Amino acid sequence: MQKKRNTAIFIDGENIPAKKAAIIMSEAKKRGVIDSAKVYGLQRDMATRQWSKIAKSMDIMKDIRLC
């Protein structure tokens, strides 16, 4: 049995749609224990704003960096 590694996720909120959040988190959990998940993007970008809404419903994804 292979030991699972700690995993950090950094998402480009402007180029990755928020509707992919569940898939991203699911795949990351298969590869290891998620220590942190962060989304980066511009506040004025509509796609990034969608990430803010999604992140509120996910326990691990609390850190949204909007510029």
N, C-alpha and C positions, 0 to 999 in steps of 0.2 A: 504494500500500500504506500502510495506516494504522499509525503507530507505536504499539506497545503501551505502556500506562502501568504504573507500579508500583502494586501493589494491596495493601491491608491489609484483613484480615477480622477483624471483631469479632462474636462470636456470643453471643447470650443463651442460655446452656446450660440454663436452666430452661424456656424456651419453645420451643426448637428441638430436635427429637429427634436424638440422636446418629446414628441410622441414616441421616440425611440428609447426613452428613459428606462422603461421596464425591461426591455431587451438588453440594454447595456448592463444594467444591474444584475440581471439573471446570468449573463455570460461571465461577468466579473466574479460572481459568487462561485461559479464552477471552478474558477482558477485559484481562488484563495479567499481568505478572510478579508473583507473590506474594512480598512482602517479609516479611510476618508474618501469622500467624493466631492469634487469641486467643479463648479461651472463658471467659466469666464466669458465675458462679453460686454458689449456696449449697452448702456441703459436705454438708449433711444431705439435700439434694434428690436423689432417686434418679435423675432424668433427668441431672443434672449429673455424677453419679458415672459414668454410662455414657460421657460425653464423655472422662473420664480414661482409660478403657480404649481408646477409639478413637484418642485422640491419641497414645498410645504407638506405634501402628503407622504413623503418618503423620510423615514427616520434617519437614515445615514447621510442623506444629501442635504445638509443644513448650510453649507458654505457656498453662497452665490456671490461671485465677485463681479459687480457691474461697475463699469467706468463711466 
